């Protein structure tokens, strides 16, 4: 399970994760706060025919705050994309575990950039979490001459730190990482970082912090 040496949190998490399945192509760790009161557990693979678990949850104490460390990996081969979509992907195992759970911050390190389908999942995860915490207020009413302007509704989304770092570019068709998928991640609030060699050279790729 080789991962870029710059993905320090991923390497730390894999060392704490006992006996992960050998030969995984893509590995990922997500640190989510708060800790959600979940004990150590294996995550079942979304693809029931995989024959291996999809990952492991490791409650831990990070920087003085309770957090969950969720380690996941791909449960199938890249060639399975055309047949199974992204159900075998590391991000999909994470997304399934987080479905319906609340969080205030999320920090992901993954060996490869998210494919288009997994990028959609991560966009939806952050968007739905922000929608839950959005507050609505009304702007002040003001008078201009004889006219009274009633204040319009103001939506204020919560501050929800979300970071995504990867070490290599996922280039397997038909779901290779695209500039459009990265723009959508950035637009919803994901802060992204990667080595220069792991960023698409295409026009339209958003600015990404270099590792």
C-alpha positions in Angstrom: 0.0 0.0 0.0 2.4 2.7 -1.2 1.4 6.3 -0.6 3.2 9.5 -1.3 5.7 10.3 1.5 4.2 13.8 1.9 0.9 12.3 3.1 2.0 12.1 6.7 -1.4 11.6 8.3 -2.2 8.7 6.0 1.1 7.0 6.9 0.5 7.5 10.6 -3.1 6.1 10.3 -1.9 3.0 8.4 0.6 2.3 11.1 -2.2 2.4 13.7 -4.5 0.2 11.6 -3.8 -3.5 12.3 -3.6 -5.9 9.4 -5.0 -4.0 6.5 -5.6 -6.2 3.4 -2.5 -6.5 1.3 -2.2 -5.2 -2.3 -4.6 -2.2 -2.0 -4.1 0.3 -4.8 -5.8 3.3 -3.2 -5.7 4.0 0.6 -7.3 6.9 2.5 -7.6 8.3 6.0 -10.2 10.8 7.1 -10.1 12.6 10.4 -13.5 13.8 11.4 -14.5 15.8 14.4 -16.3 15.4 16.7 -15.6 11.8 17.7 -19.3 10.7 17.4 -19.0 8.2 20.2 -18.1 5.3 17.8 -15.8 2.5 19.0 -13.2 0.7 16.9 -14.9 -1.3 14.2 -14.3 -2.7 10.7 -16.4 -1.3 7.9 -18.1 -3.8 5.6 -17.3 -3.4 1.9 -20.1 -1.8 -0.2 -19.5 -4.6 -2.7 -20.5 -7.7 -0.8 -18.6 -9.9 -3.1 -15.3 -8.1 -2.3 -14.3 -10.7 0.4 -12.5 -8.0 2.5 -13.6 -5.2 4.7 -13.9 -1.7 3.3 -11.9 -0.1 6.1 -11.6 0.5 9.8 -12.7 3.2 12.3 -10.1 4.2 14.8 -11.3 6.6 17.6 -8.3 8.7 18.6 -7.3 11.9 20.3 -5.9 14.5 18.0 -4.6 18.0 18.9 -6.5 18.0 22.2 -9.9 17.3 20.6 -11.8 14.1 20.2 -11.9 12.9 16.6 -12.5 9.8 14.5 -9.8 8.4 12.2 -11.5 6.5 9.4 -9.1 4.4 7.3 -10.5 3.0 4.1 -9.1 1.4 0.9 -10.3 0.2 -2.5 -12.0 -3.2 -2.3 -11.6 -4.0 -6.1 -9.4 -3.4 -9.0 -9.4 -0.3 -11.2 -10.7 -2.3 -14.1 -14.0 -2.9 -12.1 -15.0 0.8 -12.8 -17.0 0.0 -15.9 -18.9 -2.8 -14.2 -19.4 -1.5 -10.6 -18.9 2.2 -10.8 -17.2 3.5 -7.7 -18.6 1.1 -5.1 -15.2 -0.4 -4.6 -13.4 2.9 -4.0 -12.0 4.1 -0.7 -14.0 7.3 -0.7 -17.3 5.3 -1.2 -16.5 3.2 1.9 -16.0 6.5 3.9 -19.1 8.1 2.4 -21.3 5.2 3.4 -20.0 5.3 7.0 -20.6 9.1 7.2 -24.1 9.0 5.7 -26.4 10.7 8.1 -23.7 11.6 10.7 -22.9 15.1 11.7 -19.4 16.6 11.8 -17.8 20.0 12.3 -14.5 19.4 10.4 -13.1 16.8 8.0 -9.5 16.3 6.9 -8.8 13.7 4.2 -5.5 12.3 2.8 -5.8 9.8 0.0 -3.1 8.2 -2.2 -4.9 9.1 -5.4 -7.2 12.0 -6.5 -10.9 11.3 -6.4 -12.5 10.0 -9.5 -15.5 12.0 -10.9 -18.1 9.8 -9.1 -16.2 10.1 -5.8 -15.8 13.8 -6.2 -19.6 14.1 -6.6 -19.9 12.1 -3.3 -17.6 14.5 -1.5 -19.3 17.5 -2.9 -22.7 16.2 -1.7 -21.3 15.2 1.7 -20.0 18.8 2.4 -23.0 20.5 0.8 -25.6 18.5 2.9 -23.6 19.1 6.1 -23.5 22.9 5.4 -27.2 22.9 4.6 -28.0 21.3 8.0 -26.1 24.1 9.8 -27.2 27.1 7.7 -29.0 29.8 9.7 -31.5 32.1 8.1 -32.0 35.7 9.3 -33.7 38.7 7.7 -31.9 41.9 6.7 -33.1 45.2 8.3 -36.1 47.0 6.8 -35.2 50.5 5.5 -37.1 53.5 4.3 -36.0 55.5 1.2 -38.3 58.5 0.8 -41.9 57.2 0.8 -40.8 53.7 0.0 -40.2 50.9 2.6 -37.8 48.1 1.6 -38.4 44.9 3.6 -35.1 43.1 4.3 -34.5 40.0 2.3 -33.7 36.6 3.9 -30.0 36.1 4.6 -28.6 32.6 4.6 -25.4 32.0 6.6 -23.7 28.6 6.1 -21.6 27.3 9.0 -17.8 27.5 9.0 -16.9 23.9 8.3 -13.2 23.2 7.7 -12.7 20.6 4.9 -9.4 19.7 3.4 -8.5 17.1 0.8 -4.9 16.1 0.0 -3.7 13.4 -2.5 -0.4 12.1 -3.8 -1.1 10.8 -7.3 -3.5 11.6 -10.1 -6.3 9.1 -10.8 -6.3 8.7 -14.5 -8.3 5.5 -15.1 -11.1 5.9 -17.7 -14.0 6.4 -17.6 -13.9 8.2 -14.3 -10.5 9.9 -14.4 -10.2 13.0 -12.2 -11.2 16.1 -14.3 -10.8 19.8 -13.9 -14.6 20.1 -13.7 -14.8 17.7 -10.7 -12.0 19.6 -8.9 -13.8 22.9 -9.5 -17.0 21.5 -8.0 -15.0 20.4 -4.9 -13.5 23.8 -4.6 -16.8 25.6 -5.1 -18.5 23.8 -2.2 -15.6 24.5 0.2 -13.0 21.8 -0.1 -9.4 23.1 0.3 -7.2 20.9 -1.9 -3.5 20.2 -2.0 -1.4 17.8 -4.1 2.1 17.5 -5.7 2.4 19.3 -9.1 2.6 15.9 -10.9 -0.8 14.9 -9.4 -2.7 17.9 -10.7 -4.3 17.8 -14.2 -2.6 20.1 -16.7 -5.9 20.8 -18.5 -7.2 24.3 -18.8 -9.9 25.0 -16.2 -8.1 23.2 -13.3 -8.6 25.3 -10.2 -5.7 26.6 -8.1 -4.5 23.8 -5.8 -1.9 24.2 -3.0 1.3 22.3 -3.9 2.6 19.7 -1.5 
